[in-house]
Every structure is written in structure tokens, then in C-alpha cells.
Amino acid sequence: MSNEENNFTHYLVSKEVVLGEACIIEKCNEWISLAFIKLGIGRPDAVSDHAFVENHLLIPKTPN
């Protein structure tokens, strides 16, 4: 796993579908966090950007 991939500590999940990975930059309040996200995991056209994300959509990654 590359160093860049280690920075993504959460999965971005909606309706039981993994949309991408996230790294929380700042927890704004109990509902919203600012995060660096990568949508389209494993695809060559994956999109990376900053976004405000609802906290209930962020699922922590667990080590294997």
C-alpha cells in the first residue's frame, strides 16, 4: 500500500455502497466534516477533491 493510500482512513458509504475513500481534515460539528475524498476507488479516472461530508457516511477502515 502506498503512502498516499495510507492517508485515507475512512470509506465514504451511502445506501450500503462504497463510493470512495476519505481523509478527515476537520470535524466541523457533530453532523459535518471537511474531508479530502477520492471517488471511484481503483479506477484510472478516480476523482480527488475536498468536500463537506455528512459524518454518518464516513465509515472507519479496519486493519485486516
trRosetta pair geometry for C-beta under 8 A, 3 or more apart (Angstrom, degrees):
i j d omega theta_ij theta_ji phi_ij phi_ji
1 5 4.8 -115 -174 84 93 131
1 6 6.1 112 129 -60 116 83
2 5 5.0 98 58 6 76 101
2 6 7.4 -131 101 -10 44 88
3 6 5.6 -51 -155 26 38 118
3 7 7.4 46 150 -28 62 95
4 7 6.1 -49 -167 16 38 114
5 8 6.1 -52 -165 27 46 108
5 21 8.0 -3 -148 131 69 173
7 23 4.9 -16 148 -91 86 150
7 36 7.6 -15 136 78 120 133
8 21 3.7 27 -176 153 143 126
8 22 6.3 107 -149 56 86 17
8 23 5.2 -95 -102 -53 45 91
8 38 6.4 -64 -92 22 141 119
8 61 7.4 79 120 -25 78 142
9 22 7.5 -55 56 94 64 63
9 23 5.8 87 11 -116 86 67
9 24 7.0 -63 59 11 117 87
9 60 6.6 -27 150 -139 86 74
9 61 5.9 -136 -175 23 41 106
10 21 6.9 140 83 -165 50 61
10 22 4.5 -30 74 67 103 95
10 23 7.3 165 25 -83 88 30
10 24 6.7 56 1 -31 134 95
10 35 7.6 -67 55 -141 128 146
10 58 4.3 4 169 -170 152 92
10 59 6.0 139 -165 66 86 37
10 60 5.5 -53 -103 -97 80 39
10 61 6.3 -144 -97 -20 23 81
11 18 5.2 -56 -174 -132 124 104
11 20 7.5 163 -160 94 60 33
11 21 6.1 -48 -109 -106 50 59
11 22 7.3 84 180 17 5 88
11 58 7.5 148 71 -156 44 46
11 59 4.7 -22 59 64 96 99
11 61 6.3 112 -29 -73 86 79
12 18 7.2 99 70 -163 55 61
12 19 4.7 -64 104 65 101 99
12 20 4.6 4 43 62 121 77
12 21 6.6 -138 0 -73 92 6
12 22 5.0 97 -55 -30 100 114
12 35 8.0 164 -81 105 115 151
12 37 5.9 34 -44 -139 151 118
12 39 7.4 -58 66 -93 143 76
12 53 6.6 -95 -122 -143 111 143
12 57 5.8 21 -157 145 68 104
12 58 6.5 -23 -99 -97 60 60
12 59 7.9 -178 -80 21 13 82
13 16 7.0 8 178 -119 109 17
13 17 6.7 159 -154 74 69 36
13 18 5.5 -36 -96 -98 83 54
13 19 6.7 173 -100 7 26 84
13 57 5.9 -173 61 -167 55 65
13 58 7.9 146 23 -99 82 13
13 59 5.0 17 8 -3 129 125
14 17 6.1 -27 71 58 64 88
14 19 5.8 24 17 -28 100 127
14 57 5.7 -6 -72 -131 82 113
18 41 7.0 -26 132 15 116 135
19 39 5.8 -32 153 -130 88 91
20 37 5.5 78 106 177 137 96
20 38 5.1 -169 -176 92 115 51
20 39 3.9 -85 -61 -101 143 45
20 40 6.4 -2 -93 9 103 39
20 41 5.8 160 -129 -40 53 89
20 46 7.7 130 -125 -155 111 102
21 37 7.0 161 85 -154 46 59
21 38 4.9 -1 55 54 92 101
21 41 6.0 91 -21 -86 100 114
21 61 7.9 10 -135 -57 101 126
22 35 4.3 9 -170 164 113 142
22 36 6.9 147 -157 76 60 48
22 37 4.8 -21 -100 -101 84 78
22 38 7.6 -166 -74 21 42 66
22 53 6.3 -47 -127 7 156 171
22 58 5.8 -84 68 -120 143 102
23 35 6.2 153 72 -164 40 85
23 36 4.7 -9 57 56 100 100
23 37 7.9 -164 24 -74 64 38
24 27 6.3 15 177 -60 131 78
24 33 5.0 -39 -136 167 105 142
24 34 7.5 99 -162 77 63 50
24 35 5.0 -48 -103 -100 47 95
24 58 6.9 55 -66 -156 110 160
25 33 7.6 147 45 165 64 90
25 34 4.7 -55 63 105 110 95
25 35 5.9 177 2 -106 84 31
25 36 6.0 93 -49 -22 108 85
25 50 7.2 -7 -9 -135 149 106
26 33 6.7 178 92 -160 44 75
26 34 4.7 16 53 46 88 110
27 33 4.8 -39 -111 -107 56 99
27 55 7.4 45 -138 -94 98 122
28 32 4.7 -24 58 94 123 93
28 33 6.0 -179 6 -106 82 32
28 34 6.1 91 -45 -21 107 87
28 52 7.2 -8 -4 -136 148 104
29 32 5.8 36 46 42 86 83
30 55 6.9 -88 164 16 43 154
31 54 6.2 -40 170 -140 76 76
31 55 6.0 -150 -169 11 22 107
32 52 5.3 1 -172 -178 116 104
32 53 7.1 143 -154 72 65 35
32 54 6.3 -46 -97 -102 63 45
32 55 6.7 -115 -71 -29 12 87
33 52 7.3 162 82 -153 33 58
33 53 5.6 -26 65 63 83 87
33 55 5.6 93 -14 -84 105 82
33 58 6.7 -11 40 -21 138 153
34 50 6.6 5 -178 -176 93 103
34 51 7.6 173 -150 91 55 30
34 52 5.8 -36 -95 -97 63 65
34 53 7.8 128 -119 16 15 80
35 50 7.2 167 89 -151 36 60
35 51 6.2 -25 64 65 81 75
35 52 7.8 116 18 -121 77 20
35 53 4.9 -21 23 13 126 128
35 58 7.1 172 -68 -93 158 132
36 48 7.0 13 175 -174 90 94
36 49 7.6 -163 -151 107 60 23
36 50 5.7 -39 -99 -95 61 67
37 48 6.9 -177 93 -143 47 53
37 49 6.3 -16 59 64 87 65
37 50 7.5 123 14 -125 80 18
37 51 5.2 -22 8 26 129 118
37 53 6.9 125 -63 -59 130 135
38 41 6.8 88 114 -84 104 69
38 46 5.6 21 180 164 95 122
38 47 7.1 165 -153 84 49 43
38 48 4.7 -14 -100 -96 79 85
39 46 6.5 172 82 -161 47 72
39 47 4.8 -6 54 58 100 96
39 48 7.8 -173 19 -75 66 38
40 43 4.1 -64 164 41 105 128
40 45 6.4 -50 140 89 161 69
40 46 4.1 -163 86 -111 101 66
40 47 6.1 81 17 12 119 75
41 46 6.7 63 -88 -112 21 130
42 46 7.5 116 40 -64 24 125
43 46 5.0 139 68 -57 83 78
53 57 5.8 -114 175 70 100 120
53 58 6.1 94 123 -53 129 107
54 57 4.9 83 74 0 87 108
54 58 7.9 -168 96 -11 49 86
55 58 5.7 -58 -157 28 45 111
